[in-house]
């Protein structure tokens, strides 16, 4: 894990990406992880992204949905 970026910060970034995309786009789990890697570069690994996604789902701020594939959406 990078010195400056915590799992909680990554989860918050994921949440904001999903929130901004409501009604426009649905994110697949790997797409969210790729967005974080693009934003933070070498500071974030795929493993970090998966941990942040798990934290986001476990906190019930977002949920998995299925419509021909798995997507991450805001919890209702």
C-alpha positions in Angstrom: 0.0 0.0 0.0 1.2 3.5 -0.8 2.2 5.9 1.9 -0.2 8.6 1.0 -3.4 6.7 0.0 -5.5 4.7 2.4 -8.1 2.0 1.6 -10.7 4.4 3.0 -9.7 7.2 0.6 -9.8 4.8 -2.3 -13.3 3.6 -1.3 -14.4 7.3 -1.0 -13.1 8.0 -4.5 -14.9 4.9 -5.8 -18.1 6.1 -4.1 -17.8 9.5 -5.7 -17.2 8.0 -9.2 -20.4 5.9 -8.8 -22.4 8.8 -7.4 -21.4 11.1 -10.3 -22.3 8.5 -12.9 -25.8 7.8 -11.6 -28.2 7.9 -14.6 -25.3 8.2 -17.1 -23.2 5.1 -16.7 -22.8 2.0 -14.6 -19.4 1.0 -13.5 -18.1 -2.6 -13.6 -15.9 -3.5 -10.6 -12.7 -3.7 -12.7 -13.5 -0.3 -14.3 -13.5 1.4 -10.9 -10.2 -0.2 -10.1 -8.7 0.9 -13.4 -10.0 4.5 -12.7 -8.1 4.5 -9.4 -5.0 3.2 -10.9 -5.2 5.8 -13.6 -5.6 8.5 -11.0 -2.9 7.4 -8.5 -0.5 5.5 -10.8 2.0 3.3 -9.1 0.7 4.3 -5.6 -2.3 1.9 -6.1 -2.3 -1.8 -7.0 -5.1 -3.9 -8.2 -5.1 -5.6 -4.8 -5.6 -2.2 -3.1 -8.5 -1.5 -5.4 -10.2 -4.8 -4.6 -9.8 -4.1 -0.9 -11.4 -0.6 -1.3 -14.2 -2.1 -3.3 -14.8 -4.7 -0.6 -14.8 -2.0 2.0 -17.3 0.0 0.0 -19.7 -2.9 -0.4 -19.3 -4.0 3.3 -20.1 -0.5 4.4 -23.4 -0.8 2.4 -22.8 2.5 0.6 -22.8 0.6 -2.7 -24.2 -2.7 -3.9 -23.6 -5.1 -6.7 -26.3 -5.3 -9.3 -26.6 -7.7 -12.3 -27.9 -6.8 -15.7 -26.0 -9.0 -18.2 -22.9 -8.4 -16.1 -21.9 -7.3 -12.6 -22.1 -3.5 -11.8 -21.6 -1.3 -8.8 -24.5 1.0 -7.9 -25.4 3.2 -5.0 -27.3 1.5 -2.2 -30.9 2.6 -2.2 
